[in-house]
Amino acid sequence: MATNNLNIFSVAGRAMSAQQVRMNTAASNLANASAVATNEADAYRPIKAVFATQMDQSTGLATVNVSGIVRANTAAQRQHDPGNPMADENGDVWGSPVDENAEMVEMLDSSRQYQNLVETLSTAKQLMLDTIRMK
């Protein structure tokens, strides 16, 4: 009979999935950091993952879920580049307002969190194996 109760493996698995979404959004932002558009409305805006805590009433454990991905409400950057084929009649293009340094920090942090979760699962597995061997 299957149970919906959370255990260390499901908690860590959900957290790893959340960190992967976080890393993918940062990668998407970095990939579009130098993108330009012909007008402000079409310029790429950075995206961020939104997390929500989920409690398991039977175990008291909490885990994380990705409740959505939102687009930042930041203004596109006007750049004067008359040689660009996408430039408007004033010679302007609209650039993405992605902060590449902040996105790299986001990517590094999510990667470290993911790595910590892998270590947690490895330790839990080893402790379970050691416990079985003691019997």
OpenMM code with the backbone's topology and positions (N, CA, C; nanometers):
from openmm import Vec3, app, unit

residues = "MET ALA THR ASN ASN LEU ASN ILE PHE SER VAL ALA GLY ARG ALA MET SER ALA GLN GLN VAL ARG MET ASN THR ALA ALA SER ASN LEU ALA ASN ALA SER ALA VAL ALA THR ASN GLU ALA ASP ALA TYR ARG PRO ILE LYS ALA VAL PHE ALA THR GLN MET ASP GLN SER THR GLY LEU ALA THR VAL ASN VAL SER GLY ILE VAL ARG ALA ASN THR ALA ALA GLN ARG GLN HIS ASP PRO GLY ASN PRO MET ALA ASP GLU ASN GLY ASP VAL TRP GLY SER PRO VAL ASP GLU ASN ALA GLU MET VAL GLU MET LEU ASP SER SER ARG GLN TYR GLN ASN LEU VAL GLU THR LEU SER THR ALA LYS GLN LEU MET LEU ASP THR ILE ARG MET LYS".split()
positions = [
    Vec3(0.0842, -0.1180, 0.0000),
    Vec3(0.0000, 0.0000, 0.0000),
    Vec3(0.0888, 0.1244, 0.0000),
    Vec3(0.0686, 0.2113, -0.0982),
    Vec3(0.1499, 0.3327, -0.1100),
    Vec3(0.1060, 0.4360, -0.0075),
    Vec3(0.2011, 0.5119, 0.0372),
    Vec3(0.1722, 0.6167, 0.1341),
    Vec3(0.2232, 0.7501, 0.0814),
    Vec3(0.1585, 0.8581, 0.1190),
    Vec3(0.1988, 0.9910, 0.0771),
    Vec3(0.2903, 1.0571, 0.1791),
    Vec3(0.3250, 0.9828, 0.2854),
    Vec3(0.4093, 1.0413, 0.3895),
    Vec3(0.5457, 1.0786, 0.3324),
    Vec3(0.5974, 1.1876, 0.3822),
    Vec3(0.7298, 1.2319, 0.3408),
    Vec3(0.8362, 1.1587, 0.4203),
    Vec3(0.9440, 1.1269, 0.3542),
    Vec3(1.0615, 1.0743, 0.4212),
    Vec3(1.1806, 1.1523, 0.3688),
    Vec3(1.2980, 1.1233, 0.4206),
    Vec3(1.4156, 1.2022, 0.3826),
    Vec3(1.4409, 1.1976, 0.2322),
    Vec3(1.4092, 1.0849, 0.1692),
    Vec3(1.4347, 1.0719, 0.0260),
    Vec3(1.3378, 1.1552, -0.0570),
    Vec3(1.2113, 1.1575, -0.0198),
    Vec3(1.1162, 1.2389, -0.0955),
    Vec3(1.1370, 1.3881, -0.0690),
    Vec3(1.1723, 1.4238, 0.0556),
    Vec3(1.2002, 1.5650, 0.0868),
    Vec3(1.3203, 1.6128, 0.0057),
    Vec3(1.4282, 1.5358, 0.0079),
    Vec3(1.5481, 1.5742, -0.0664),
    Vec3(1.5221, 1.5731, -0.2172),
    Vec3(1.4459, 1.4770, -0.2644),
    Vec3(1.4138, 1.4706, -0.4070),
    Vec3(1.3371, 1.5931, -0.4543),
    Vec3(1.2400, 1.6354, -0.3760),
    Vec3(1.1641, 1.7562, -0.4111),
    Vec3(1.2527, 1.8800, -0.4059),
    Vec3(1.3391, 1.8861, -0.3072),
    Vec3(1.4296, 2.0004, -0.2952),
    Vec3(1.5279, 2.0025, -0.4121),
    Vec3(1.5744, 1.8852, -0.4545),
    Vec3(1.6640, 1.8786, -0.5697),
    Vec3(1.5930, 1.9250, -0.6965),
    Vec3(1.4682, 1.8857, -0.7127),
    Vec3(1.3899, 1.9304, -0.8292),
    Vec3(1.3738, 2.0821, -0.8278),
    Vec3(1.3490, 2.1385, -0.7105),
    Vec3(1.3341, 2.2838, -0.6991),
    Vec3(1.4648, 2.3549, -0.7342),
    Vec3(1.5771, 2.3009, -0.6879),
    Vec3(1.7059, 2.3619, -0.7194),
    Vec3(1.7370, 2.3512, -0.8680),
    Vec3(1.6929, 2.2429, -0.9298),
    Vec3(1.7141, 2.2283, -1.0736),
    Vec3(1.6349, 2.3331, -1.1517),
    Vec3(1.5120, 2.3590, -1.1101),
    Vec3(1.4324, 2.4638, -1.1749),
    Vec3(1.5004, 2.5988, -1.1552),
    Vec3(1.5479, 2.6233, -1.0349),
    Vec3(1.6183, 2.7486, -1.0052),
    Vec3(1.7415, 2.7651, -1.0943),
    Vec3(1.8180, 2.6575, -1.1114),
    Vec3(1.9367, 2.6620, -1.1952),
    Vec3(1.8982, 2.6834, -1.3424),
    Vec3(1.7926, 2.6191, -1.3870),
    Vec3(1.7491, 2.6342, -1.5258),
    Vec3(1.7004, 2.7755, -1.5556),
    Vec3(1.6339, 2.8400, -1.4602),
    Vec3(1.5896, 2.9774, -1.4846),
    Vec3(1.7095, 3.0710, -1.4930),
    Vec3(1.8098, 3.0487, -1.4090),
    Vec3(1.9310, 3.1307, -1.4164),
    Vec3(2.0025, 3.1083, -1.5491),
    Vec3(2.0074, 2.9847, -1.5951),
    Vec3(2.0712, 2.9542, -1.7233),
    Vec3(1.9959, 3.0217, -1.8379),
    Vec3(1.8650, 3.0204, -1.8321),
    Vec3(1.7846, 3.0870, -1.9346),
    Vec3(1.8113, 3.2375, -1.9353),
    Vec3(1.8191, 3.2949, -1.8167),
    Vec3(1.8475, 3.4385, -1.8073),
    Vec3(1.9848, 3.4709, -1.8635),
    Vec3(2.0842, 3.3890, -1.8312),
    Vec3(2.2195, 3.4121, -1.8828),
    Vec3(2.2238, 3.3968, -2.0351),
    Vec3(2.1506, 3.2991, -2.0859),
    Vec3(2.1489, 3.2772, -2.2303),
    Vec3(2.0873, 3.3953, -2.3049),
    Vec3(1.9978, 3.4678, -2.2398),
    Vec3(1.9297, 3.5801, -2.3034),
    Vec3(1.9816, 3.7162, -2.2580),
    Vec3(2.0917, 3.7171, -2.1853),
    Vec3(2.1431, 3.8418, -2.1287),
    Vec3(2.1795, 3.9448, -2.2350),
    Vec3(2.2267, 3.9002, -2.3470),
    Vec3(2.2682, 3.9956, -2.4503),
    Vec3(2.1657, 4.0067, -2.5636),
    Vec3(2.0473, 3.9518, -2.5428),
    Vec3(1.9434, 3.9584, -2.6455),
    Vec3(1.8919, 4.1014, -2.6609),
    Vec3(1.8643, 4.1386, -2.7835),
    Vec3(1.8066, 4.2701, -2.8103),
    Vec3(1.6785, 4.2518, -2.8899),
    Vec3(1.5931, 4.3518, -2.8807),
    Vec3(1.4654, 4.3506, -2.9525),
    Vec3(1.4445, 4.4857, -3.0194),
    Vec3(1.3496, 4.4892, -3.1089),
    Vec3(1.3221, 4.6133, -3.1818),
    Vec3(1.2418, 4.7129, -3.0999),
    Vec3(1.1726, 4.6639, -2.9959),
    Vec3(1.0952, 4.7552, -2.9112),
    Vec3(1.0976, 4.7063, -2.7670),
    Vec3(1.0568, 4.7930, -2.6764),
    Vec3(1.0638, 4.7634, -2.5332),
    Vec3(0.9763, 4.6450, -2.4938),
    Vec3(0.8591, 4.6350, -2.5536),
    Vec3(0.7661, 4.5279, -2.5173),
    Vec3(0.8205, 4.3891, -2.5510),
    Vec3(0.9006, 4.3787, -2.6545),
    Vec3(0.9515, 4.2480, -2.6974),
    Vec3(1.0842, 4.2097, -2.6324),
    Vec3(1.1425, 4.2971, -2.5539),
    Vec3(1.2716, 4.2676, -2.4903),
    Vec3(1.2561, 4.1562, -2.3870),
    Vec3(1.3571, 4.0723, -2.3782),
    Vec3(1.3566, 3.9622, -2.2818),
    Vec3(1.3605, 4.0181, -2.1404),
    Vec3(1.2778, 3.9624, -2.0534),
    Vec3(1.2784, 3.9971, -1.9111),
    Vec3(1.3216, 3.8732, -1.8328),
    Vec3(1.4038, 3.8895, -1.7295),
    Vec3(1.4501, 3.7741, -1.6509),
    Vec3(1.3336, 3.7001, -1.5849),
    Vec3(1.3532, 3.5712, -1.5635),
    Vec3(1.2533, 3.4887, -1.4964),
    Vec3(1.3110, 3.4373, -1.3647),
    Vec3(1.2227, 3.4091, -1.2702),
    Vec3(1.2613, 3.3558, -1.1392),
    Vec3(1.1620, 3.2476, -1.0984),
    Vec3(1.2131, 3.1468, -1.0311),
    Vec3(1.1273, 3.0423, -0.9757),
    Vec3(1.0688, 3.0916, -0.8436),
    Vec3(0.9434, 3.0582, -0.8198),
    Vec3(0.8757, 3.0925, -0.6948),
    Vec3(0.8527, 2.9622, -0.6190),
    Vec3(0.9013, 2.9584, -0.4955),
    Vec3(0.8909, 2.8376, -0.4142),
    Vec3(0.7824, 2.8515, -0.3085),
    Vec3(0.7244, 2.7376, -0.2720),
    Vec3(0.6237, 2.7336, -0.1658),
    Vec3(0.6535, 2.6152, -0.0745),
    Vec3(0.6370, 2.6348, 0.0535),
    Vec3(0.6574, 2.5276, 0.1510),
    Vec3(0.5347, 2.4385, 0.1534),
    Vec3(0.5588, 2.3075, 0.1582),
    Vec3(0.4500, 2.2121, 0.1690),
    Vec3(0.4728, 2.1288, 0.2946),
    Vec3(0.3747, 2.1281, 0.3834),
    Vec3(0.3843, 2.0524, 0.5089),
    Vec3(0.3116, 1.9191, 0.4950),
    Vec3(0.3694, 1.8152, 0.5519),
    Vec3(0.3048, 1.6846, 0.5625),
    Vec3(0.2526, 1.6747, 0.7052),
    Vec3(0.1222, 1.6784, 0.7211),
    Vec3(0.0613, 1.6797, 0.8545),
    Vec3(0.0899, 1.5520, 0.9328),
    Vec3(0.1028, 1.4385, 0.8641),
    Vec3(0.1220, 1.3125, 0.9362),
    Vec3(0.2634, 1.2971, 0.9917),
    Vec3(0.3627, 1.3547, 0.9255),
    Vec3(0.5006, 1.3394, 0.9726),
    Vec3(0.5569, 1.4675, 1.0327),
    Vec3(0.4964, 1.5803, 1.0012),
    Vec3(0.5480, 1.7082, 1.0481),
    Vec3(0.6652, 1.7598, 0.9665),
    Vec3(0.6991, 1.6875, 0.8602),
    Vec3(0.8092, 1.7306, 0.7743),
    Vec3(0.7607, 1.8348, 0.6735),
    Vec3(0.8503, 1.9215, 0.6367),
    Vec3(0.8184, 2.0225, 0.5357),
    Vec3(0.9114, 2.0030, 0.4172),
    Vec3(0.8607, 2.0336, 0.3013),
    Vec3(0.9413, 2.0291, 0.1801),
    Vec3(0.9051, 2.1488, 0.0935),
    Vec3(0.9661, 2.1560, -0.0198),
    Vec3(0.9465, 2.2708, -0.1073),
    Vec3(0.8874, 2.2250, -0.2398),
    Vec3(0.8044, 2.3094, -0.2961),
    Vec3(0.7515, 2.2896, -0.4300),
    Vec3(0.7740, 2.4169, -0.5093),
    Vec3(0.7880, 2.4021, -0.6382),
    Vec3(0.7943, 2.5193, -0.7248),
    Vec3(0.6500, 2.5550, -0.7568),
    Vec3(0.6060, 2.6706, -0.7080),
    Vec3(0.4668, 2.7093, -0.7312),
    Vec3(0.4489, 2.7836, -0.8628),
    Vec3(0.5597, 2.8243, -0.9241),
    Vec3(0.5502, 2.8901, -1.0532),
    Vec3(0.6807, 2.9559, -1.0926),
    Vec3(0.6795, 3.0062, -1.2130),
    Vec3(0.7927, 3.0825, -1.2644),
    Vec3(0.7359, 3.2158, -1.3108),
    Vec3(0.7940, 3.3227, -1.2594),
    Vec3(0.7430, 3.4567, -1.2910),
    Vec3(0.8477, 3.5364, -1.3680),
    Vec3(0.7986, 3.6258, -1.4496),
    Vec3(0.8851, 3.7159, -1.5253),
    Vec3(0.9020, 3.8441, -1.4458),
    Vec3(1.0242, 3.8915, -1.4344),
    Vec3(1.0539, 4.0133, -1.3587),
    Vec3(0.9902, 4.1343, -1.4260),
    Vec3(0.9483, 4.2262, -1.3446),
    Vec3(0.8873, 4.3490, -1.3946),
    Vec3(0.9938, 4.4587, -1.3974),
    Vec3(1.0992, 4.4345, -1.4741),
    Vec3(1.2079, 4.5305, -1.4854),
    Vec3(1.2061, 4.5922, -1.6239),
    Vec3(1.2486, 4.7145, -1.6301),
    Vec3(1.2465, 4.7869, -1.7567),
    Vec3(1.3604, 4.7406, -1.8474),
    Vec3(1.3289, 4.7282, -1.9748),
    Vec3(1.4313, 4.6958, -2.0738),
    Vec3(1.5259, 4.8150, -2.0870),
    Vec3(1.6453, 4.7884, -2.1339),
    Vec3(1.7470, 4.8927, -2.1448),
    Vec3(1.7592, 4.9394, -2.2893),
    Vec3(1.7379, 5.0692, -2.3080),
    Vec3(1.7523, 5.1270, -2.4413),
    Vec3(1.9011, 5.1437, -2.4711),
    Vec3(1.9408, 5.0982, -2.5894),
    Vec3(2.0808, 5.1079, -2.6310),
    Vec3(2.0848, 5.1695, -2.7707),
    Vec3(2.1691, 5.2674, -2.7869),
    Vec3(2.1824, 5.3307, -2.9187),
    Vec3(2.2818, 5.2496, -3.0011),
    Vec3(2.2309, 5.1854, -3.1064),
    Vec3(2.3134, 5.0992, -3.1915),
    Vec3(2.2612, 5.1080, -3.3345),
    Vec3(2.2875, 5.2203, -3.4015),
    Vec3(2.2305, 5.2412, -3.5351),
    Vec3(2.2759, 5.1381, -3.6385),
    Vec3(2.3861, 5.0703, -3.6157),
    Vec3(2.4330, 4.9695, -3.7107),
    Vec3(2.3623, 4.8356, -3.6959),
    Vec3(2.2855, 4.8183, -3.5911),
    Vec3(2.2151, 4.6928, -3.5676),
    Vec3(2.0951, 4.6840, -3.6616),
    Vec3(2.0777, 4.5716, -3.7300),
    Vec3(1.9625, 4.5589, -3.8203),
    Vec3(1.8279, 4.5636, -3.7488),
    Vec3(1.8273, 4.5448, -3.6183),
    Vec3(1.7019, 4.5498, -3.5416),
    Vec3(1.6729, 4.6902, -3.4881),
    Vec3(1.7604, 4.7852, -3.5150),
    Vec3(1.7440, 4.9210, -3.4623),
    Vec3(1.6198, 4.9877, -3.5210),
    Vec3(1.5555, 5.0695, -3.4361),
    Vec3(1.4384, 5.1446, -3.4831),
    Vec3(1.4832, 5.2688, -3.5597),
    Vec3(1.3878, 5.3546, -3.5939),
    Vec3(1.4186, 5.4740, -3.6743),
    Vec3(1.5143, 5.5696, -3.6033),
    Vec3(1.5232, 5.5605, -3.4702),
    Vec3(1.6172, 5.6445, -3.3935),
    Vec3(1.7538, 5.5781, -3.3761),
    Vec3(1.7672, 5.4558, -3.4266),
    Vec3(1.8932, 5.3828, -3.4115),
    Vec3(1.9045, 5.3107, -3.2786),
    Vec3(1.7909, 5.2894, -3.2095),
    Vec3(1.7910, 5.2251, -3.0777),
    Vec3(1.7437, 5.0804, -3.0853),
    Vec3(1.8001, 4.9978, -2.9995),
    Vec3(1.7506, 4.8621, -2.9751),
    Vec3(1.7235, 4.8516, -2.8251),
    Vec3(1.6459, 4.7516, -2.7873),
    Vec3(1.6104, 4.7326, -2.6464),
    Vec3(1.6775, 4.6062, -2.5966),
    Vec3(1.7605, 4.6232, -2.4942),
    Vec3(1.8357, 4.5113, -2.4381),
    Vec3(1.7703, 4.4523, -2.3148),
    Vec3(1.8092, 4.3321, -2.2870),
    Vec3(1.7592, 4.2596, -2.1707),
    Vec3(1.8179, 4.3173, -2.0420),
    Vec3(1.7365, 4.3347, -1.9373),
    Vec3(1.7873, 4.3874, -1.8103),
    Vec3(1.8418, 4.2789, -1.7170),
    Vec3(1.9055, 4.1777, -1.7722),
    Vec3(1.9592, 4.0670, -1.6922),
    Vec3(2.0913, 4.1093, -1.6286),
    Vec3(2.1015, 4.0904, -1.4982),
    Vec3(2.2270, 4.1146, -1.4256),
    Vec3(2.3064, 3.9838, -1.4279),
    Vec3(2.4053, 3.9772, -1.5151),
    Vec3(2.4790, 3.8522, -1.5345),
    Vec3(2.5509, 3.8064, -1.4076),
    Vec3(2.6051, 3.8988, -1.3305),
    Vec3(2.6724, 3.8610, -1.2051),
    Vec3(2.5750, 3.7992, -1.1065),
    Vec3(2.4579, 3.8585, -1.0920),
    Vec3(2.3565, 3.8046, -1.0002),
    Vec3(2.3096, 3.6668, -1.0464),
    Vec3(2.2975, 3.6483, -1.1755),
    Vec3(2.2542, 3.5177, -1.2282),
    Vec3(2.3609, 3.4114, -1.2063),
    Vec3(2.4884, 3.4492, -1.2179),
    Vec3(2.5956, 3.3531, -1.1911),
    Vec3(2.5968, 3.3134, -1.0438),
    Vec3(2.5747, 3.4101, -0.9554),
    Vec3(2.5667, 3.3788, -0.8118),
    Vec3(2.4479, 3.2862, -0.7864),
    Vec3(2.3349, 3.3140, -0.8496),
    Vec3(2.2153, 3.2290, -0.8358),
    Vec3(2.2452, 3.0867, -0.8822),
    Vec3(2.3138, 3.0749, -0.9938),
    Vec3(2.3465, 2.9431, -1.0481),
    Vec3(2.4437, 2.8685, -0.9565),
    Vec3(2.5446, 2.9369, -0.9069),
    Vec3(2.6402, 2.8736, -0.8158),
    Vec3(2.5731, 2.8299, -0.6855),
    Vec3(2.4864, 2.9155, -0.6316),
    Vec3(2.4186, 2.8821, -0.5070),
    Vec3(2.3259, 2.7618, -0.5254),
    Vec3(2.2501, 2.7597, -0.6339),
    Vec3(2.1599, 2.6463, -0.6561),
    Vec3(2.2399, 2.5184, -0.6804),
    Vec3(2.3539, 2.5299, -0.7463),
    Vec3(2.4388, 2.4136, -0.7688),
    Vec3(2.4933, 2.3588, -0.6366),
    Vec3(2.5336, 2.4486, -0.5484),
    Vec3(2.5837, 2.4052, -0.4166),
    Vec3(2.4725, 2.3425, -0.3326),
    Vec3(2.3550, 2.4010, -0.3382),
    Vec3(2.2422, 2.3434, -0.2645),
    Vec3(2.2102, 2.2028, -0.3160),
    Vec3(2.2105, 2.1870, -0.4474),
    Vec3(2.1861, 2.0565, -0.5086),
    Vec3(2.2923, 1.9564, -0.4614),
    Vec3(2.4180, 2.0001, -0.4636),
    Vec3(2.5287, 1.9142, -0.4198),
    Vec3(2.5123, 1.8743, -0.2726),
    Vec3(2.4692, 1.9665, -0.1874),
    Vec3(2.4447, 1.9353, -0.0462),
    Vec3(2.3350, 1.8309, -0.0307),
    Vec3(2.2326, 1.8402, -0.1133),
    Vec3(2.1234, 1.7428, -0.1072),
    Vec3(2.1703, 1.6044, -0.1513),
    Vec3(2.2561, 1.5990, -0.2517),
    Vec3(2.3124, 1.4706, -0.2946),
    Vec3(2.3924, 1.4090, -0.1801),
    Vec3(2.4701, 1.4900, -0.1101),
    Vec3(2.5472, 1.4411, 0.0044),
    Vec3(2.4549, 1.3915, 0.1157),
    Vec3(2.3464, 1.4620, 0.1386),
    Vec3(2.2496, 1.4207, 0.2403),
    Vec3(2.1920, 1.2837, 0.2066),
    Vec3(2.1538, 1.2644, 0.0817),
    Vec3(2.0986, 1.1351, 0.0403),
    Vec3(2.2028, 1.0243, 0.0502),
    Vec3(2.3243, 1.0555, 0.0140),
    Vec3(2.4310, 0.9565, 0.0222),
    Vec3(2.4560, 0.9157, 0.1675),
    Vec3(2.4557, 1.0115, 0.2571),
    Vec3(2.4759, 0.9824, 0.3995),
    Vec3(2.3600, 0.8998, 0.4539),
    Vec3(2.2368, 0.9363, 0.4200),
    Vec3(2.1198, 0.8608, 0.4669),
    Vec3(2.1248, 0.7166, 0.4168),
    Vec3(2.1625, 0.6991, 0.2918),
    Vec3(2.1737, 0.5646, 0.2351),
    Vec3(2.2798, 0.4844, 0.3093),
    Vec3(2.3944, 0.5467, 0.3342),
    Vec3(2.5025, 0.4774, 0.4033),
    Vec3(2.4618, 0.4397, 0.5456),
    Vec3(2.3928, 0.5288, 0.6149),
    Vec3(2.3460, 0.4980, 0.7503),
    Vec3(2.2467, 0.3823, 0.7498),
    Vec3(2.1599, 0.3787, 0.6500),
    Vec3(2.0635, 0.2679, 0.6399),
    Vec3(2.1361, 0.1357, 0.6139),
    Vec3(2.2351, 0.1386, 0.5247),
    Vec3(2.3118, 0.0165, 0.4966),
    Vec3(2.3889, -0.0294, 0.6193),
    Vec3(2.4480, 0.0638, 0.6921),
    Vec3(2.5202, 0.0285, 0.8145),
    Vec3(2.4265, -0.0309, 0.9185),
    Vec3(2.3064, 0.0213, 0.9275),
    Vec3(2.2079, -0.0300, 1.0225),
    Vec3(2.1670, -0.1728, 0.9849),
    Vec3(2.1488, -0.1973, 0.8572),
    Vec3(2.1114, -0.3330, 0.8124),
    Vec3(2.2235, -0.4306, 0.8410),
    Vec3(2.3457, -0.3895, 0.8227),
    Vec3(2.4609, -0.4775, 0.8477),
    Vec3(2.4766, -0.5134, 0.9953),
    Vec3(2.4271, -0.4276, 1.0850),
    Vec3(2.4411, -0.4508, 1.2278),
    Vec3(2.3488, -0.5614, 1.2757),
    Vec3(2.2443, -0.5917, 1.2027),
    Vec3(2.1478, -0.6935, 1.2479),
    Vec3(2.2023, -0.8305, 1.2425),
] * unit.nanometer
topology = app.Topology()
chain = topology.addChain("A")
for resn in residues:
    res = topology.addResidue(resn, chain)
    for name in ("N", "CA", "C"):
        topology.addAtom(name, app.Element.getBySymbol(name[0]), res)
